[in-house]
Amino acid sequence: MTTRKDNDFLNGVPELLILRLLGRRPMYGYELVQSIRLDTAEVLAFGEGCVYPVLHRLEQAGHLSARRELVGGRSRVVYRLTPAGQARAEAAVTQWGRVADAVARVLRGGRDGSPAVA
């Protein structure tokens, strides 16, 4: 599970995961919170206080649409990716892949495990 100290390290991760999950299907906020926790085998757990501000920011930017719907007999705000959101999700996944590869290279070190020399 993530802790408060992990927040700086995980900057941008909640947005990436939200975009990716909403690319699979529309969801409401608490459903996203639970999906992140379950899909990451409880390694990552972002509370509603983290997820909702990201949802609102993405909606204001035009990356998400939100509509109140009846889900399981309860009124929920369901979020969906817009075409701009789909493009944002694809760009975020590509960028994350580059960052993860770069970090992995540093963690592996050079051929003998030493850092590269400029």
C-alpha positions as CSV (number, residue, x, y, z in Angstrom):
1,M,0.0,0.0,0.0
2,T,1.2,3.5,-0.7
3,T,1.9,5.9,2.2
4,R,2.0,9.6,2.4
5,K,5.8,9.4,1.8
6,D,5.2,7.7,-1.5
7,N,3.2,10.6,-2.9
8,D,6.2,12.5,-4.4
9,F,7.6,9.3,-5.9
10,L,4.2,8.4,-7.5
11,N,3.6,11.8,-9.0
12,G,1.4,11.3,-12.1
13,V,0.7,7.6,-11.4
14,P,-3.0,8.2,-10.2
15,E,-3.8,10.0,-13.5
16,L,-2.1,7.3,-15.6
17,L,-4.1,4.5,-13.8
18,I,-7.4,6.4,-14.0
19,L,-7.0,7.1,-17.7
20,R,-6.1,3.5,-18.4
21,L,-8.9,2.1,-16.3
22,L,-11.5,4.4,-17.8
23,G,-10.2,3.4,-21.3
24,R,-11.4,-0.1,-20.4
25,R,-14.9,0.9,-19.3
26,P,-16.8,3.8,-17.7
27,M,-16.6,3.9,-13.9
28,Y,-17.6,6.0,-10.9
29,G,-15.1,7.4,-8.4
30,Y,-15.2,4.8,-5.7
31,E,-15.2,2.0,-8.3
32,L,-11.9,3.5,-9.6
33,V,-10.5,3.6,-6.0
34,Q,-11.3,-0.1,-5.6
35,S,-10.1,-1.1,-9.1
36,I,-6.7,0.6,-8.5
37,R,-6.3,-1.3,-5.2
38,L,-7.3,-4.6,-6.7
39,D,-5.6,-4.4,-10.1
40,T,-2.3,-3.5,-8.4
41,A,-2.6,-6.4,-5.9
42,E,-2.9,-3.7,-3.2
43,V,0.6,-2.3,-3.9
44,L,-1.1,1.0,-4.8
45,A,-4.1,2.4,-3.0
46,F,-5.2,5.9,-3.6
47,G,-8.1,7.3,-1.5
48,E,-11.0,9.3,-2.7
49,G,-9.1,12.5,-1.7
50,C,-6.5,11.7,-4.3
51,V,-8.8,10.3,-7.1
52,Y,-11.6,12.8,-7.2
53,P,-9.3,15.9,-7.7
54,V,-7.7,14.0,-10.6
55,L,-11.1,13.2,-12.1
56,H,-12.3,16.8,-11.8
57,R,-9.1,18.1,-13.4
58,L,-9.3,15.7,-16.3
59,E,-13.0,16.5,-16.7
60,Q,-12.2,20.3,-16.8
61,A,-9.5,19.7,-19.4
62,G,-11.9,17.8,-21.6
63,H,-10.3,14.4,-21.2
64,L,-13.4,13.0,-19.3
65,S,-17.1,13.3,-19.5
66,A,-19.2,12.8,-16.4
67,R,-22.8,11.9,-16.2
68,R,-25.0,11.1,-13.2
69,E,-26.5,7.6,-13.6
70,L,-28.4,5.1,-11.5
71,V,-25.9,2.3,-10.6
72,G,-27.2,-0.5,-8.4
73,G,-30.1,1.6,-7.3
74,R,-27.8,4.5,-6.3
75,S,-27.1,7.7,-8.1
76,R,-23.5,7.9,-9.2
77,V,-21.3,10.2,-11.3
78,V,-20.0,7.9,-14.0
79,Y,-16.8,9.0,-15.9
80,R,-15.9,8.2,-19.5
81,L,-12.9,9.0,-21.6
82,T,-13.5,11.5,-24.4
83,P,-11.6,11.3,-27.6
84,A,-9.1,13.8,-26.2
85,G,-8.9,11.6,-23.1
86,Q,-8.1,8.6,-25.2
87,A,-5.3,10.5,-26.8
88,R,-4.1,11.7,-23.4
89,A,-4.2,8.1,-22.1
90,E,-2.1,6.8,-25.1
91,A,0.4,9.5,-24.6
92,A,0.6,8.9,-20.8
93,V,1.2,5.1,-21.4
94,T,3.9,5.8,-23.9
95,Q,5.6,8.3,-21.6
96,W,5.4,6.0,-18.6
97,G,7.0,3.2,-20.7
98,R,9.9,5.5,-21.6
99,V,10.3,6.6,-17.9
100,A,10.1,3.0,-16.6
101,D,12.7,1.8,-19.2
102,A,15.1,4.7,-18.3
103,V,14.7,4.0,-14.5
104,A,15.3,0.2,-15.2
105,R,18.5,1.0,-17.1
106,V,19.9,3.0,-14.1
107,L,18.8,0.3,-11.6
108,R,20.5,-2.4,-13.7
109,G,23.7,-0.3,-14.2
110,G,26.1,-0.8,-17.0
111,R,27.4,-4.1,-18.2
112,D,29.5,-4.5,-15.0
113,G,26.9,-2.8,-12.8
114,S,28.7,0.5,-12.7
115,P,27.0,3.8,-13.8
116,A,27.6,5.1,-17.3
117,V,30.3,7.8,-17.6
118,A,29.7,10.9,-19.6
